[in-house]
Amino acid sequence: MFVRDILIQMLESMNTNYQMRALVLQVFRTILKAPRVILEFFVNYDCQVSHLNIAQVIIELLCKIAQGKYARPEF
């Protein structure tokens, strides 16, 4: 819940300032340093029919940021 409802929402929201987004990206960087974490997200959330595909959402969001798809000034 924390990842989905707090961290991802903060990155996607236009109301979040740059410093908070940078802090959220640092949190993701720290969390994803351990190679098993994204695998655990996938196994525990993405493989369940009733759950949100959290690993997919995280990877897609980070890819958009890395590719510059959030190029508008508010991002």
Secondary structure, DSSP 8 states (H G I E B T S, - for coil): -IIIIIIIHHHH-TTS-HHHHHHHHHHHHHHTTSHHHHHHHIIIIITSTTS--HHHHHHHHHHHHHHT---STT-
